[in-house]
Amino acid sequence: MMAPPLIFAALAGMFLWGMGREDPDQLPSSFIGREAPALPVTTLPGKTRLTDEMLRQPGVKLVNFWASWCPPCRAEHPTLTALSAELPVYGVDLKDPEAQAIAFLDDHGDPFHAIATDPNGRGAIDWGVTAPPETFIIDGEGRVLYRFAGPLVREDYTNRFLPELEKARAAEGN
């Protein structure tokens, strides 16, 4: 007899809490301010392998989880290409057949300074990635500063991602 009102009260409390968050569209990450998780140790043939040491090099950098089969990843690809002219953009190819990933980069250009592959998705789980694309801003000490879930396009890119990137670059002095 008491179960339905208690369940309703619990759900109402969760919804109320969710509406009161700073940015209800943003997915929080437990890695913010912490060292970036380990990267997968594989790469695509002919590509530079992304290493954990690269994430600890000076300056702000991006780590983008992507896949050739992912339509939002295709939509954000021109943005990543433009960003790669300004700072290191690293890619983690997620659950992608090798030939398809290579064909995608050959057809659309390769914005990544180095690439890791994550054929079984284990690395994505370690990073807390829910679905591609997801982009992480990393500082010069290899710490995660920001996590952006979704494609880097239009207003989301301009209003949510770019201010965080500029804040990170100002803090690093680059």
DRENDO-1510 file (C-alpha; in Angstrom, 1 decimal, always signed):
<recs>
REC; n; res; u; v; w
REC; 1; MET; +0.0; +0.0; +0.0 .
REC; 2; MET; +2.9; +2.4; +0.7 .
REC; 3; ALA; +5.0; +1.3; -2.2 .
REC; 4; PRO; +3.4; +3.3; -5.0 .
REC; 5; PRO; +3.5; +6.7; -3.2 .
REC; 6; LEU; +7.1; +6.0; -2.1 .
REC; 7; ILE; +8.1; +5.1; -5.7 .
REC; 8; PHE; +6.4; +8.3; -7.0 .
REC; 9; ALA; +8.1; +10.4; -4.4 .
REC; 10; ALA; +11.5; +9.0; -5.3 .
REC; 11; LEU; +11.0; +9.6; -9.0 .
REC; 12; ALA; +9.7; +13.1; -8.4 .
REC; 13; GLY; +12.8; +13.8; -6.3 .
REC; 14; MET; +15.1; +12.5; -9.0 .
REC; 15; PHE; +13.4; +14.6; -11.7 .
REC; 16; LEU; +13.5; +17.7; -9.5 .
REC; 17; TRP; +17.3; +17.1; -8.9 .
REC; 18; GLY; +17.9; +16.6; -12.6 .
REC; 19; MET; +16.1; +19.9; -13.5 .
REC; 20; GLY; +18.1; +21.8; -11.0 .
REC; 21; ARG; +21.5; +20.9; -12.4 .
REC; 22; GLU; +23.6; +23.7; -13.9 .
REC; 23; ASP; +23.4; +22.2; -17.4 .
REC; 24; PRO; +20.8; +19.5; -17.6 .
REC; 25; ASP; +22.0; +18.5; -21.1 .
REC; 26; GLN; +25.6; +17.8; -20.0 .
REC; 27; LEU; +26.6; +14.4; -18.9 .
REC; 28; PRO; +29.0; +14.6; -15.9 .
REC; 29; SER; +32.3; +12.8; -16.0 .
REC; 30; SER; +34.0; +11.4; -13.0 .
REC; 31; PHE; +37.4; +12.0; -14.7 .
REC; 32; ILE; +37.3; +15.8; -14.7 .
REC; 33; GLY; +40.5; +17.0; -12.9 .
REC; 34; ARG; +41.9; +13.5; -12.9 .
REC; 35; GLU; +44.6; +11.8; -15.1 .
REC; 36; ALA; +43.2; +10.5; -18.4 .
REC; 37; PRO; +42.6; +6.8; -18.4 .
REC; 38; ALA; +44.9; +4.5; -20.3 .
REC; 39; LEU; +44.5; +4.3; -24.0 .
REC; 40; PRO; +44.2; +1.2; -26.2 .
REC; 41; VAL; +47.5; +0.1; -27.5 .
REC; 42; THR; +46.5; -0.7; -31.1 .
REC; 43; THR; +46.3; +1.6; -34.2 .
REC; 44; LEU; +45.4; +1.6; -37.8 .
REC; 45; PRO; +48.0; +0.5; -40.4 .
REC; 46; GLY; +50.1; +3.4; -41.6 .
REC; 47; LYS; +49.0; +5.7; -38.8 .
REC; 48; THR; +50.9; +7.0; -35.8 .
REC; 49; ARG; +49.9; +5.2; -32.7 .
REC; 50; LEU; +48.4; +7.3; -29.9 .
REC; 51; THR; +50.2; +6.8; -26.6 .
REC; 52; ASP; +49.6; +7.8; -23.0 .
REC; 53; GLU; +52.8; +9.8; -23.1 .
REC; 54; MET; +51.4; +12.0; -25.9 .
REC; 55; LEU; +48.6; +13.1; -23.5 .
REC; 56; ARG; +51.2; +14.4; -21.0 .
REC; 57; GLN; +53.0; +16.6; -23.5 .
REC; 58; PRO; +52.7; +20.3; -22.9 .
REC; 59; GLY; +49.7; +22.1; -24.2 .
REC; 60; VAL; +46.0; +21.5; -24.5 .
REC; 61; LYS; +44.9; +18.6; -26.7 .
REC; 62; LEU; +41.7; +16.8; -27.7 .
REC; 63; VAL; +40.9; +13.1; -27.6 .
REC; 64; ASN; +38.0; +12.2; -29.8 .
REC; 65; PHE; +36.2; +8.8; -29.8 .
REC; 66; TRP; +34.8; +8.3; -33.3 .
REC; 67; ALA; +33.7; +5.6; -35.8 .
REC; 68; SER; +33.2; +5.5; -39.5 .
REC; 69; TRP; +29.7; +4.0; -39.1 .
REC; 70; CYS; +28.6; +6.9; -36.8 .
REC; 71; PRO; +26.6; +9.6; -38.7 .
REC; 72; PRO; +27.2; +12.3; -36.0 .
REC; 73; CYS; +31.0; +11.6; -36.3 .
REC; 74; ARG; +30.7; +12.3; -40.0 .
REC; 75; ALA; +28.9; +15.5; -39.2 .
REC; 76; GLU; +31.6; +16.8; -36.8 .
REC; 77; HIS; +34.6; +15.7; -39.0 .
REC; 78; PRO; +35.0; +19.2; -40.7 .
REC; 79; THR; +35.2; +20.7; -37.2 .
REC; 80; LEU; +37.9; +18.3; -36.1 .
REC; 81; THR; +39.8; +19.0; -39.3 .
REC; 82; ALA; +39.7; +22.8; -38.5 .
REC; 83; LEU; +40.7; +22.2; -34.9 .
REC; 84; SER; +43.6; +20.0; -35.9 .
REC; 85; ALA; +45.3; +23.1; -37.5 .
REC; 86; GLU; +45.3; +24.8; -34.1 .
REC; 87; LEU; +46.1; +22.0; -31.6 .
REC; 88; PRO; +46.7; +18.3; -31.4 .
REC; 89; VAL; +43.6; +16.3; -32.1 .
REC; 90; TYR; +43.9; +12.6; -31.2 .
REC; 91; GLY; +41.4; +9.9; -32.3 .
REC; 92; VAL; +40.2; +6.7; -30.8 .
REC; 93; ASP; +38.5; +4.6; -33.5 .
REC; 94; LEU; +35.7; +2.7; -31.7 .
REC; 95; LYS; +34.4; -0.7; -32.8 .
REC; 96; ASP; +35.2; -0.1; -36.4 .
REC; 97; PRO; +36.3; -2.6; -39.0 .
REC; 98; GLU; +39.9; -1.5; -39.9 .
REC; 99; ALA; +39.2; -1.3; -43.7 .
REC; 100; GLN; +36.2; +1.0; -43.1 .
REC; 101; ALA; +38.1; +3.3; -40.8 .
REC; 102; ILE; +40.9; +3.7; -43.2 .
REC; 103; ALA; +38.6; +4.3; -46.1 .
REC; 104; PHE; +36.7; +6.9; -44.2 .
REC; 105; LEU; +39.9; +8.8; -43.3 .
REC; 106; ASP; +41.1; +8.4; -46.9 .
REC; 107; ASP; +37.8; +9.8; -48.3 .
REC; 108; HIS; +37.3; +12.6; -45.8 .
REC; 109; GLY; +40.8; +13.5; -44.6 .
REC; 110; ASP; +42.6; +12.6; -41.4 .
REC; 111; PRO; +42.5; +15.2; -38.7 .
REC; 112; PHE; +44.2; +13.1; -36.1 .
REC; 113; HIS; +47.8; +13.6; -35.1 .
REC; 114; ALA; +47.7; +10.0; -33.8 .
REC; 115; ILE; +45.1; +7.3; -33.5 .
REC; 116; ALA; +44.3; +4.4; -31.2 .
REC; 117; THR; +41.8; +1.7; -32.1 .
REC; 118; ASP; +39.3; +0.2; -29.7 .
REC; 119; PRO; +37.8; -2.8; -31.6 .
REC; 120; ASN; +36.0; -4.3; -28.6 .
REC; 121; GLY; +35.1; -1.0; -26.8 .
REC; 122; ARG; +37.0; -1.7; -23.6 .
REC; 123; GLY; +39.0; +1.6; -23.8 .
REC; 124; ALA; +35.7; +3.5; -24.3 .
REC; 125; ILE; +34.3; +1.9; -21.1 .
REC; 126; ASP; +37.5; +2.9; -19.2 .
REC; 127; TRP; +37.0; +6.5; -20.4 .
REC; 128; GLY; +33.3; +6.5; -19.6 .
REC; 129; VAL; +32.2; +6.9; -23.2 .
REC; 130; THR; +28.6; +6.2; -23.7 .
REC; 131; ALA; +28.5; +6.5; -27.6 .
REC; 132; PRO; +30.6; +8.2; -30.2 .
REC; 133; PRO; +31.3; +10.9; -30.8 .
REC; 134; GLU; +32.7; +12.1; -27.5 .
REC; 135; THR; +35.5; +14.6; -27.2 .
REC; 136; PHE; +37.7; +15.2; -24.1 .
REC; 137; ILE; +39.8; +18.3; -23.5 .
REC; 138; ILE; +43.2; +17.3; -21.9 .
REC; 139; ASP; +45.7; +19.6; -20.3 .
REC; 140; GLY; +49.5; +19.5; -20.6 .
REC; 141; GLU; +49.8; +17.1; -17.6 .
REC; 142; GLY; +47.4; +14.6; -19.1 .
REC; 143; ARG; +44.4; +15.5; -16.9 .
REC; 144; VAL; +40.8; +15.5; -18.3 .
REC; 145; LEU; +39.4; +19.1; -18.2 .
REC; 146; TYR; +36.1; +18.6; -20.0 .
REC; 147; ARG; +34.0; +15.9; -21.6 .
REC; 148; PHE; +31.7; +16.7; -24.5 .
REC; 149; ALA; +29.2; +14.0; -25.5 .
REC; 150; GLY; +27.9; +14.4; -29.0 .
REC; 151; PRO; +29.0; +16.0; -32.3 .
REC; 152; LEU; +31.0; +19.2; -32.3 .
REC; 153; VAL; +28.6; +21.1; -34.6 .
REC; 154; ARG; +26.5; +24.3; -34.7 .
REC; 155; GLU; +25.3; +25.9; -31.4 .
REC; 156; ASP; +26.5; +23.0; -29.2 .
REC; 157; TYR; +30.0; +23.5; -30.5 .
REC; 158; THR; +29.9; +27.3; -30.3 .
REC; 159; ASN; +28.0; +27.7; -27.0 .
REC; 160; ARG; +29.1; +24.7; -25.0 .
REC; 161; PHE; +32.4; +23.2; -26.3 .
REC; 162; LEU; +34.3; +26.3; -27.5 .
REC; 163; PRO; +34.1; +28.3; -24.2 .
REC; 164; GLU; +35.6; +25.3; -22.4 .
REC; 165; LEU; +38.4; +24.9; -24.9 .
REC; 166; GLU; +39.2; +28.6; -24.7 .
REC; 167; LYS; +39.2; +28.4; -20.9 .
REC; 168; ALA; +41.6; +25.5; -21.1 .
REC; 169; ARG; +43.9; +27.2; -23.6 .
REC; 170; ALA; +44.0; +30.4; -21.5 .
REC; 171; ALA; +45.0; +28.4; -18.4 .
REC; 172; GLU; +47.8; +26.6; -20.4 .
REC; 173; GLY; +48.9; +29.8; -22.1 .
REC; 174; ASN; +48.5; +28.5; -25.7 .
</recs>
